Amino acid sequence: MKAVQRIVRWSVYLLLIGSALGLSAWRAQDWWDWASSPIEQQSSTDSNTDSKKQVVIQIPQGTSAQQIGQELEAAGLIKSAKAWEIWARWLMFKNPDGGFQAGNYQLSTAEPLQQIAEKIWMGEVAQRSFTIPEGWSIRQMAAYFERQGFFKAQDFVNAASQVPTGKYPWLPSNLPHLEGFLYPDTYQISVGAVVTPEEIVQQMLDRFEQVALPVYNQHQAKTQLSLAQWVTLGSIVEKEAVVASERSRIAGVFTNRLKKGMTLGSDPTVEYGLGIQQTKENPLTLDQVKTPSPYNTYINAGLPPTPIASPGVASLKATLEPEATDYLYFVARYDGTHVFSRTLTEHESAQGNIRDKVEAEQAQKPKPEAAKSAN
């Protein structure tokens, strides 16, 4: 009888313990669901997290998981630093070799704790981009960076006037500036990071070293152009060629003229020297073409003293593999294409035809009405 009573008593105890554990587990799950949920819940019709609060948070190198949780809670991105610690331990248990990555992160109040943790664990730093088109000069880049709010234009010009041959020994000696060697491309930088002109210059030189320099090294034995001459000629081809299919032919024309000792006669070099840009309506004048300048390739034979812009790899390749042609001249049609000629007579005829067409188009444009009298 006593044995039966003991069995009943233990059964009751076990039932009570099980009930207590079940209640505790339920409460723990309830707390976790709350603690790991987003600060701002999304409605079923709003799937765009951009509509919620975006916060950029910086995590310095060496920040502990506990500190990260405290920062996130203080920034209003998670509900509980304690829940963060629990999840961090779970991540470290699953991947002992991993860890949270330093950097700037753009996080949303609509993201749950686990998603925020995943971003920082994987190092998905927030980035913004900037794009430098082929054919831009240093001054065009500088104006762009100022418009974008990076830094003052003159600060970039100053940075691009420093030639870091110590870090980049392949840079030609005696360069007055880095014109032509700042590779045109799209670049990524961390959101919230303070970026200096010097860092941008280094990033662009690194890209030149990665993309352009190997092209020259592969063809160096087949060309008489030095690295500086190669980039200079490539920059002229870049400014002259609008249609990709003409790039190699334009390079062929300039190669022919250089071999014959002729002047290149390139408008973009004159524009660069004078700091101007011609248009269809306002082309270069005869006085401008005759204005002395080291960059005036109508007056001076050979290449100008430096590149006039940043060429892309396609123009750089074209100068190493120019089209084999007997053309010596070309003139722009103002639609991106050119008329190529073998003789000066053909060239002058093409110039005259294009000029007549432009003048006819301008004559057909409606003239603005004269202002009416106030009487």
C-alpha positions in Angstrom: 0.0 0.0 0.0 2.8 2.3 0.9 4.5 1.5 -2.4 1.4 2.5 -4.3 1.2 5.8 -2.4 4.9 6.6 -3.2 4.2 5.9 -6.9 1.2 8.3 -6.9 3.1 11.0 -5.0 6.1 10.8 -7.6 3.6 10.9 -10.4 2.1 14.1 -9.1 5.6 15.6 -8.6 6.5 14.8 -12.2 3.3 16.2 -13.5 3.8 19.4 -11.6 7.5 19.7 -12.7 6.5 19.1 -16.4 3.7 21.7 -16.1 6.2 24.2 -14.7 8.8 23.5 -17.3 6.2 23.8 -20.1 5.0 27.1 -18.7 8.6 28.4 -18.5 9.4 27.3 -22.0 6.2 28.9 -23.3 7.2 32.2 -21.6 10.7 32.0 -22.9 9.5 31.4 -26.5 7.1 34.3 -26.1 9.9 36.6 -24.9 12.2 35.5 -27.7 9.5 36.2 -30.4 9.2 39.7 -29.0 12.9 40.4 -28.5 14.0 39.3 -32.0 11.1 40.9 -33.9 11.6 44.2 -35.8 11.3 47.5 -34.0 8.8 48.5 -36.7 6.5 45.7 -38.0 5.7 45.8 -41.7 2.1 45.6 -42.9 1.1 42.9 -45.4 0.8 45.6 -48.1 4.2 47.2 -47.3 7.2 45.1 -48.3 9.5 48.0 -48.8 12.0 48.3 -45.9 13.2 51.6 -47.3 10.0 53.1 -46.1 11.1 52.4 -42.5 13.8 54.2 -40.6 17.3 53.6 -42.0 20.3 53.9 -39.6 23.9 53.8 -40.5 26.0 52.3 -37.7 29.7 52.1 -37.5 31.4 49.1 -35.9 35.1 49.7 -35.3 37.6 46.9 -35.5 37.8 44.8 -32.3 34.3 45.6 -31.1 32.9 42.8 -29.0 29.6 41.1 -29.7 28.2 42.4 -26.4 29.2 46.0 -27.4 27.6 45.6 -30.8 24.3 44.6 -29.1 24.4 47.5 -26.8 25.0 49.9 -29.7 22.2 48.4 -31.7 19.8 48.7 -28.8 20.8 52.3 -28.2 20.3 53.1 -31.8 16.8 51.7 -31.7 17.5 48.9 -34.1 16.9 45.9 -31.8 14.7 45.5 -28.7 17.1 43.6 -26.5 20.8 43.5 -26.2 20.4 40.3 -24.1 18.6 38.6 -27.0 21.5 39.8 -29.2 24.0 38.1 -26.9 22.0 34.8 -27.1 21.9 34.9 -30.9 25.6 35.9 -31.1 26.5 32.8 -29.0 24.4 30.6 -31.3 26.2 32.0 -34.4 29.6 31.4 -32.7 28.6 27.9 -31.8 27.6 27.1 -35.3 30.7 28.7 -36.8 33.6 29.0 -34.3 35.8 30.5 -37.0 33.5 33.3 -37.9 32.8 36.6 -36.3 31.1 40.0 -36.6 32.8 42.2 -39.2 33.9 45.8 -38.7 32.5 48.5 -41.0 29.6 50.8 -41.7 26.2 49.2 -42.0 23.0 50.6 -43.2 20.3 48.9 -41.1 16.5 49.2 -41.0 14.1 49.2 -38.1 12.0 46.9 -40.2 14.6 44.1 -40.0 14.5 41.4 -37.3 17.4 40.8 -35.0 18.5 37.7 -36.9 18.7 39.6 -40.2 20.7 42.4 -38.7 23.1 39.9 -37.2 23.5 38.1 -40.5 24.5 41.3 -42.3 27.1 42.2 -39.7 28.3 38.6 -39.4 28.8 38.4 -43.2 30.3 41.8 -43.5 27.6 43.2 -45.8 28.8 46.8 -45.3 26.7 49.6 -46.7 28.2 51.1 -49.9 27.6 54.0 -52.3 29.1 54.3 -55.7 30.5 57.0 -57.9 31.1 56.7 -61.7 33.8 58.4 -63.7 33.1 58.1 -67.5 35.8 57.5 -70.0 37.3 60.7 -71.4 36.9 62.9 -68.3 39.8 65.1 -67.2 40.9 65.7 -63.7 39.1 69.0 -63.5 35.8 67.3 -64.7 36.3 64.7 -62.0 37.0 67.4 -59.4 33.8 69.3 -60.3 31.8 66.1 -60.1 33.1 65.2 -56.6 32.2 68.6 -55.4 28.7 68.4 -56.8 28.3 65.0 -55.1 29.4 66.5 -51.8 32.6 64.4 -51.4 35.0 67.3 -51.0 36.0 70.6 -52.7 37.1 70.4 -56.3 40.4 72.1 -55.7 41.3 69.5 -53.0 40.9 66.8 -55.6 43.0 68.7 -58.2 45.7 69.2 -55.5 45.6 65.4 -54.7 45.9 64.5 -58.3 48.9 66.8 -58.6 50.9 64.5 -56.3 52.5 61.6 -58.1 53.1 58.8 -55.7 55.9 57.0 -57.5 57.0 55.4 -54.2 53.8 53.4 -54.0 53.3 53.0 -57.7 56.9 52.7 -59.2 55.4 52.0 -62.6 54.2 55.6 -62.9 56.3 57.5 -65.5 58.9 59.8 -64.0 58.5 63.6 -64.2 54.7 63.6 -64.5 53.3 67.0 -63.5 50.0 65.4 -62.4 48.1 62.2 -62.8 46.0 63.1 -65.8 45.2 59.9 -67.8 46.2 57.5 -65.0 43.1 57.8 -62.9 41.1 55.0 -64.4 37.5 55.7 -65.4 35.1 53.2 -63.8 32.4 52.7 -61.2 33.7 52.6 -57.7 32.3 51.6 -54.3 32.9 53.3 -51.0 31.4 52.7 -47.6 28.3 54.7 -46.6 29.1 57.1 -43.8 32.8 56.8 -44.3 34.8 60.1 -44.5 36.5 59.8 -47.9 39.5 62.0 -48.7 40.7 63.0 -52.2 43.9 61.1 -51.6 41.9 57.9 -51.0 39.9 58.3 -54.2 43.1 58.9 -56.2 44.7 55.8 -54.7 41.5 53.8 -55.5 41.7 54.9 -59.1 45.4 54.3 -59.5 44.8 50.8 -58.1 42.2 50.2 -60.8 44.6 51.4 -63.5 47.2 49.0 -62.1 44.7 46.2 -62.2 43.0 46.8 -65.5 45.1 49.0 -67.8 48.8 48.3 -66.9 48.6 44.6 -67.7 47.4 45.4 -71.2 50.5 47.6 -71.8 52.8 45.0 -70.3 51.5 42.3 -72.6 52.1 44.4 -75.7 55.2 46.3 -74.6 57.5 44.3 -76.8 55.4 45.1 -79.9 55.1 48.9 -79.5 57.5 51.8 -79.6 55.3 53.8 -77.3 56.4 54.4 -73.7 53.8 54.1 -71.0 53.3 57.8 -70.9 53.0 58.1 -74.7 50.6 55.1 -74.7 48.3 56.7 -72.2 48.6 60.1 -73.9 47.7 58.7 -77.4 44.9 56.6 -75.8 43.4 59.8 -74.2 43.3 61.5 -77.6 41.7 58.5 -79.2 39.2 58.4 -76.3 38.2 62.1 -76.8 37.9 61.7 -80.6 36.1 58.4 -80.9 32.4 58.5 -80.1 31.4 55.4 -82.0 33.2 52.2 -80.8 33.5 50.8 -84.3 35.7 53.8 -85.3 38.1 53.7 -82.4 40.7 51.5 -84.0 40.5 53.4 -87.3 41.1 56.7 -85.5 44.0 55.2 -83.7 45.3 54.1 -87.1 45.1 57.6 -88.5 47.1 59.1 -85.6 49.6 56.3 -85.8 50.1 57.1 -89.5 50.6 60.8 -88.9 53.1 60.1 -86.1 55.1 57.8 -88.4 55.1 60.5 -91.1 56.1 63.2 -88.7 52.9 65.1 -89.3 51.1 67.1 -86.7 48.1 65.2 -85.2 45.7 68.1 -85.7 43.4 67.0 -82.9 40.8 69.4 -81.7 40.5 67.9 -78.2 44.1 68.7 -77.5 43.6 72.4 -78.4 40.5 72.5 -76.2 42.4 71.0 -73.3 45.2 73.5 -73.6 42.7 76.4 -73.7 40.4 75.0 -71.1 37.3 75.2 -73.4 34.9 72.8 -75.1 33.7 73.4 -78.6 30.1 72.6 -79.7 28.4 72.1 -83.0 27.1 75.6 -82.9 30.4 77.1 -81.6 33.3 75.2 -83.1 36.9 76.1 -82.6 37.9 79.4 -84.3 40.9 79.8 -86.5 42.4 82.1 -83.8 42.0 79.4 -81.2 43.6 76.8 -83.4 46.5 79.1 -84.0 46.9 80.0 -80.3 50.3 78.7 -79.1 50.1 76.0 -76.4 52.1 72.9 -75.6 48.8 71.0 -76.2 48.1 72.5 -79.6 48.7 69.5 -81.9 48.0 71.7 -85.0 51.2 73.7 -84.2 53.3 71.1 -82.5 54.3 67.8 -84.0 54.1 64.6 -82.0 52.2 64.0 -78.8 51.3 66.6 -76.2 53.3 66.7 -73.0 50.7 64.7 -71.0 47.4 62.9 -71.5 44.4 65.1 -71.9 41.8 62.8 -70.2 41.4 59.3 -68.7 41.1 56.7 -71.4 39.2 53.5 -71.0 40.8 50.1 -71.8 39.2 50.0 -75.2 40.9 53.1 -76.4 44.1 52.0 -74.8 44.0 48.7 -76.6 43.2 50.5 -79.9 46.5 52.4 -79.7 48.4 49.2 -79.4 46.5 47.5 -82.2 45.5 50.3 -84.6 43.7 49.6 -87.8 46.0 49.2 -90.8 44.8 52.0 -93.0 46.1 54.7 -95.4 43.7 57.3 -94.0 45.5 60.5 -92.8 42.5 62.7 -91.9 39.1 62.6 -90.4 36.4 65.2 -89.6 33.4 64.8 -87.3 29.9 64.7 -88.7 28.5 65.8 -85.3 26.4 62.6 -85.1 29.3 60.7 -83.5 30.7 59.4 -86.7 33.5 60.8 -88.9 34.4 61.1 -92.6 37.9 59.7 -93.2 40.1 60.9 -96.0 43.4 59.9 -97.6 44.4 63.3 -98.9 44.2 66.9 -97.8 42.0 67.7 -100.8 39.5 65.0 -99.8 39.6 66.2 -96.2 39.0 69.8 -97.0 36.1 68.8 -99.3 34.6 66.8 -96.4 35.0 69.7 -94.0 33.2 72.0 -96.5 30.3 69.6 -97.0 29.8 69.2 -93.2 30.1 72.9 -92.6 27.5 73.7 -95.3 25.1 71.1 -93.8 25.5 72.6 -90.3 24.9 76.1 -91.6 21.8 75.0 -93.6 20.4 73.3 -90.4 20.9 76.4 -88.4 19.3 78.6 -91.1 16.2 76.4 -90.9 15.8 76.9 -87.2 13.0 79.3 -86.3 14.4 82.7 -85.1 13.1 84.1 -81.8 10.5 86.8 -82.3 11.6 90.4 -81.7 10.5 91.9 -78.5 7.2 93.9 -78.9 7.2 97.6 -78.1 5.9 98.6 -74.7 3.9 101.4 -76.2 
